[in-house]
Amino acid sequence: MTLLTAALPLHAIFAVLGVGQIGALAAISFRPEPMGPPIGQMALILRWVTISLAGMLLTGIALVAASAGVQAHTLWFRISIGLFVAIGVLTGILRANLRRANSPDPSAAERYLPRIRMEAAVLCLLVVGIVVLMVSKPA
């Protein structure tokens, strides 16, 4: 088994089962009001997303190493890396806002919910951007 044949399926698994949960976060965050979104469950999902992002990073590095960095100098690849970094930063911001929304203050969830919704939606768009770039590999 080569590095490429080992890393590629793992990369896909982390993408689908882990990073794919970002869509679930966005959907849950828009749950209609009286009950509102389950902030605690969203934090648990985000924890899995974070672990998966680390897995994506490690397997991505392995894939670049296995291909001798052939794609690493292309513009689409560099943009994808920038979007990946943005996902990491925004995930940290979302985690902090979920923690603040889950505080004992009864108005905290209501106060932070618009931010949480926006951050979850932007995360979805960033993931879509990376997928489009990785699949189409524009020149």
Disulfide bonds with the S-S distance in Angstrom:
none
